[in-house]
C-alpha cells in the first residue's frame, strides 16, 4: 500500500500541524531567535487514569496516564524549555475518583510535573473541603481570576495568575472558570462568589503587562462557544478582551484539529485551542521568534 503523507500522519498518531506567526512574536528580541519554548496542554481529563477500552466507539485504547507521561517525558527530553498546563475538570468521571476523592489525580499530575492548572466545575464535586484535602498532594499551581474565594481555604492555594520564566521567555498565565451556579450544588462552593470573567481578565492582564510578560496565556474553563452567542465563552473572551495571546480551553470537550484565530477589539490575533476530553490528546504548541506552531498527539 502506498504510504501517503496522510497515512503516515495517522500511523504516527500525529494530528495536522498549523504554523502561525502571531503579532506578538514578530518583534521578538534577538535572544529568542535560537530559543524555543514548548507548551503542552490538556483539559477535561476527568479522572481517566487508564486508557479507554479497546471496544470504545471513538477512541479505542487511547489515553491513560502512563502513555501521557511517556509522551510528555519524550518532549522534555527533546526540548530545553517546556511548560505543561491543564484547563480544568481533572476530577470526576471514573471509579478512581469515587475511591480516592481526587488524591490520585493530584499525585499523578504532580508526577507528570504540571506547572499550572485552572479549575473546572467538576473540581468542586467533593466541595471545598474535599478539594483542599486532595490539593495537599499537588506540587503545581492553581489559577483562577474570576472566582472570589473570600475567607474560604481555597484563597490560600488558588491565585489569579502566575508568571513563569523559561529561558528567555516570561509567560503570564491566568485562569477563568465557568459560572458554578446551576452546575454545582451551592453547598460545594459556599463562600465563593462568581465575578464577571471579562472584567476579571482585564484586571489580570494589566498586572501581567506591568510585569513585562512576553506573552499572556489564559487557561479557560468557560467553554469554546455557545449557540445563544451571549454566554461567556473562549470566542467571546478573545473578541472582547485585548491583551490575551493564547486561550487554552476546556469544559465543552471540543476536539480541534487546528486552532481558531479570532481578531480582538484592537485588531490583533488571538488563538484558541482545546483538546477534547478524557486525556486522549495532548496539545503541543511551539513558540519561537519566527513561528508559533500548533499540533496534537494521540495518546496511546
C-alpha positions as CSV (number, residue, x, y, z in Angstrom):
1,X,0.0,0.0,0.0
2,X,1.3,3.4,-0.9
3,X,2.3,5.4,2.2
4,X,0.8,8.9,1.7
5,X,1.5,11.9,4.0
6,X,-2.0,11.5,5.5
7,X,-1.5,7.8,6.2
8,X,1.9,8.5,7.7
9,X,0.5,11.2,10.0
10,X,-2.2,8.8,11.1
11,X,0.3,5.9,11.6
12,X,2.4,8.1,13.9
13,X,-0.6,9.4,15.8
14,X,0.3,12.9,14.9
15,X,-2.5,15.2,14.0
16,X,-2.0,18.0,11.4
17,X,0.3,20.9,12.4
18,X,-0.7,24.5,11.9
19,X,2.2,27.1,11.6
20,X,1.3,30.6,12.6
21,X,3.2,33.9,13.1
22,X,1.3,35.8,15.8
23,X,1.6,39.6,16.1
24,X,3.4,39.4,19.4
25,X,6.2,37.3,18.1
26,X,7.1,39.4,15.0
27,X,9.1,41.9,17.1
28,X,10.8,39.3,19.3
29,X,14.3,40.1,20.5
30,X,17.4,38.5,19.2
31,X,18.0,36.4,22.2
32,X,14.8,34.4,21.3
33,X,16.0,33.7,17.8
34,X,17.5,30.3,18.7
35,X,15.5,29.5,21.7
36,X,12.1,27.8,21.5
37,X,9.5,27.2,24.2
38,X,7.2,24.2,24.1
39,X,3.7,24.5,25.7
40,X,1.9,21.2,26.4
41,X,-1.7,21.2,27.5
42,X,-4.6,19.0,28.5
43,X,-8.2,19.6,29.5
44,X,-11.2,17.7,30.9
45,X,-9.2,14.5,31.6
46,X,-11.9,13.5,34.1
47,X,-10.0,11.0,36.2
48,X,-9.2,8.8,33.2
49,X,-6.2,7.1,34.7
50,X,-6.4,4.1,32.4
51,X,-6.7,4.1,28.6
52,X,-10.2,3.9,27.2
53,X,-11.3,0.3,26.5
54,X,-10.4,-1.5,23.2
55,X,-14.1,-1.5,22.2
56,X,-14.6,2.2,22.7
57,X,-16.6,3.5,19.7
58,X,-14.3,6.5,19.0
59,X,-11.0,6.3,20.9
60,X,-10.1,2.6,21.4
61,X,-7.1,2.1,23.6
62,X,-6.4,5.8,23.7
63,X,-5.5,8.0,26.7
64,X,-4.2,6.8,30.0
65,X,-1.8,8.4,32.4
66,X,1.1,6.1,31.6
67,X,1.0,6.9,27.9
68,X,0.6,10.6,28.6
69,X,3.6,10.6,31.0
70,X,5.7,8.8,28.4
71,X,4.8,11.3,25.7
72,X,5.5,14.3,28.0
73,X,8.8,12.8,29.0
74,X,9.8,12.4,25.4
75,X,9.0,16.1,24.7
76,X,11.0,17.1,27.7
77,X,14.0,15.0,26.7
78,X,14.0,16.7,23.3
79,X,13.3,20.3,24.3
80,X,15.1,22.6,26.8
81,X,12.2,24.7,27.8
82,X,8.8,23.1,28.4
83,X,5.6,24.2,30.2
84,X,2.7,21.9,31.0
85,X,-0.8,23.3,31.6
86,X,-4.3,21.9,32.3
87,X,-7.6,23.7,31.8
88,X,-9.7,22.1,34.4
89,X,-12.0,19.1,35.2
90,X,-9.2,16.8,36.2
91,X,-11.7,15.3,38.7
92,X,-14.8,13.1,38.2
93,X,-15.5,10.5,35.5
94,X,-14.2,7.1,36.6
95,X,-14.3,4.9,39.8
96,X,-10.8,6.2,40.6
97,X,-12.3,9.5,41.7
98,X,-15.0,7.8,43.7
99,X,-12.4,5.7,45.5
100,X,-9.6,8.2,46.1
101,X,-11.5,11.5,46.1
102,X,-9.1,13.4,43.9
103,X,-5.9,12.4,45.7
104,X,-4.8,10.1,43.0
105,X,-5.3,12.7,40.3
106,X,-3.2,15.3,42.3
107,X,-0.4,12.8,42.9
108,X,-0.2,11.7,39.3
109,X,-0.4,15.3,37.9
110,X,2.4,16.1,40.2
111,X,4.4,13.2,39.0
112,X,3.9,14.5,35.4
113,X,5.2,17.9,36.7
114,X,2.3,20.1,35.6
115,X,3.2,23.7,36.0
116,X,-0.2,25.4,36.3
117,X,-3.9,24.3,36.2
118,X,-7.2,26.1,36.4
119,X,-10.4,24.8,37.9
120,X,-13.4,23.2,36.2
121,X,-16.8,22.8,37.7
122,X,-16.3,19.1,38.4
123,X,-13.3,20.0,40.5
124,X,-15.8,21.2,43.1
125,X,-17.7,17.8,43.1
126,X,-16.3,17.0,46.6
127,X,-16.7,20.5,47.8
128,X,-14.1,22.9,49.1
129,X,-13.0,20.7,52.0
130,X,-12.6,17.7,49.6
131,X,-10.6,19.8,47.2
132,X,-8.3,21.0,49.9
133,X,-7.7,17.5,51.1
134,X,-6.7,16.4,47.7
135,X,-4.7,19.6,46.9
136,X,-2.2,18.7,49.6
137,X,-0.7,16.4,47.1
138,X,-0.5,18.9,44.3
139,X,3.0,20.1,43.5
140,X,1.8,22.6,40.9
141,X,0.0,25.9,40.9
142,X,-3.7,26.7,40.5
143,X,-5.0,29.9,38.9
144,X,-8.5,31.5,38.7
145,X,-9.2,35.2,38.3
146,X,-13.0,35.4,38.3
147,X,-13.8,33.4,41.5
148,X,-13.6,35.4,44.7
149,X,-12.6,32.8,47.2
150,X,-13.2,35.2,50.2
151,X,-12.5,33.6,53.5
152,X,-12.5,30.0,52.2
153,X,-9.4,27.9,52.5
154,X,-9.0,27.9,48.7
155,X,-8.0,31.5,48.8
156,X,-4.6,30.4,50.0
157,X,-3.9,28.0,47.2
158,X,-5.6,29.5,44.1
159,X,-4.1,32.7,42.7
160,X,-5.4,34.9,39.9
161,X,-2.3,34.4,37.8
162,X,1.3,33.1,37.7
163,X,4.4,34.4,36.0
164,X,6.7,31.7,34.7
165,X,10.2,32.2,33.2
166,X,11.6,29.6,30.8
167,X,14.8,30.5,29.0
168,X,14.3,34.0,27.5
169,X,10.5,33.8,27.8
170,X,8.5,35.4,30.5
171,X,5.0,33.9,30.4
172,X,1.9,35.3,32.1
173,X,-0.7,32.6,32.9
174,X,-4.2,33.3,34.3
175,X,-7.3,31.2,34.7
176,X,-11.1,31.7,34.2
177,X,-13.9,29.4,35.3
178,X,-17.5,28.8,34.3
179,X,-20.3,30.1,36.5
180,X,-20.8,27.3,39.1
181,X,-24.4,28.2,39.8
182,X,-26.6,25.5,38.4
183,X,-23.7,23.2,37.7
184,X,-22.5,22.5,41.2
185,X,-24.5,22.2,44.4
186,X,-24.4,25.6,46.3
187,X,-23.0,23.8,49.4
188,X,-20.0,22.7,47.4
189,X,-18.8,26.2,46.8
190,X,-20.3,28.1,49.7
191,X,-18.4,31.4,50.3
192,X,-17.1,31.6,46.7
193,X,-18.5,34.5,44.6
194,X,-18.6,34.4,40.8
195,X,-17.2,37.5,39.1
196,X,-17.5,38.8,35.5
197,X,-14.8,36.8,33.6
198,X,-14.2,39.6,31.1
199,X,-13.6,42.3,33.7
200,X,-11.6,39.9,35.8
201,X,-9.4,39.1,32.8
202,X,-8.8,42.8,32.1
203,X,-7.5,43.4,35.6
204,X,-5.1,40.5,35.5
205,X,-3.8,41.4,32.0
206,X,-3.0,44.9,33.3
207,X,-0.8,43.3,36.0
208,X,0.8,40.9,33.6
209,X,1.6,43.8,31.2
210,X,3.1,45.8,34.0
211,X,5.3,42.8,34.8
212,X,6.5,42.9,31.1
213,X,5.5,39.4,30.2
214,X,6.4,38.3,26.6
215,X,3.0,36.8,26.1
216,X,-0.2,36.0,28.0
217,X,-2.0,32.7,28.2
218,X,-5.5,32.2,29.6
219,X,-6.3,28.7,30.9
220,X,-10.1,28.8,30.4
221,X,-12.9,26.6,31.6
222,X,-15.6,28.8,30.2
223,X,-16.3,26.6,27.1
224,X,-15.4,27.2,23.5
225,X,-18.7,28.7,22.2
226,X,-22.4,28.6,22.7
227,X,-25.4,28.8,20.4
228,X,-27.0,31.8,22.2
229,X,-24.0,33.9,21.5
230,X,-24.3,35.5,24.9
231,X,-22.9,33.1,27.5
232,X,-19.3,33.8,28.3
233,X,-17.0,31.7,26.1
234,X,-13.5,31.5,24.8
235,X,-14.5,33.0,21.5
236,X,-16.2,36.0,23.1
237,X,-13.3,36.4,25.6
238,X,-10.9,36.6,22.6
239,X,-13.1,39.2,20.9
240,X,-13.8,41.4,23.9
241,X,-10.7,41.4,26.0
242,X,-7.4,42.8,24.5
243,X,-4.0,41.5,25.6
244,X,-4.5,37.8,25.5
245,X,-2.3,35.9,23.0
246,X,-3.4,32.3,23.6
247,X,-6.5,30.7,25.1
248,X,-6.3,27.1,26.1
249,X,-9.8,26.0,26.8
250,X,-11.9,23.3,28.4
251,X,-15.5,22.5,29.6
252,X,-17.1,21.9,26.2
253,X,-14.9,18.9,25.3
254,X,-14.1,20.4,21.9
255,X,-11.8,18.5,19.6
256,X,-9.9,20.9,17.4
257,X,-7.7,19.8,14.5
258,X,-6.4,23.3,14.3
259,X,-6.6,26.4,16.5
260,X,-9.2,29.1,15.9
261,X,-8.0,32.6,15.1
262,X,-10.1,35.4,16.5
263,X,-9.5,39.1,15.9
264,X,-9.9,41.1,19.1
265,X,-11.2,44.7,19.6
266,X,-7.8,46.1,18.9
267,X,-7.5,44.2,15.6
268,X,-4.9,41.7,16.9
269,X,-4.9,38.0,16.6
270,X,-5.9,35.7,19.5
271,X,-5.5,31.9,19.2
272,X,-7.9,29.4,20.8
273,X,-7.1,25.7,21.3
274,X,-8.7,22.8,23.1
275,X,-8.0,19.0,23.0
276,X,-11.3,17.2,23.7
277,X,-11.7,15.1,26.8
278,X,-10.6,12.0,28.7
279,X,-6.9,12.6,28.1
280,X,-6.9,11.1,24.6
281,X,-5.0,14.1,23.1
282,X,-2.0,16.2,24.1
283,X,-1.9,19.7,22.8
284,X,1.5,20.9,21.6
285,X,2.5,24.5,20.9
286,X,5.9,25.5,19.8
287,X,6.9,29.1,20.4
288,X,9.9,30.7,18.8
289,X,10.9,34.1,17.5
290,X,9.7,33.4,14.0
291,X,6.9,30.9,14.3
292,X,4.0,29.8,16.5
293,X,3.1,26.2,15.7
294,X,0.2,24.1,16.9
295,X,-0.3,20.3,16.7
296,X,-1.7,17.5,18.7
297,X,-0.6,14.0,19.6
298,X,-2.9,11.0,20.1
299,X,-2.1,9.5,23.5
300,X,-1.9,5.7,23.0
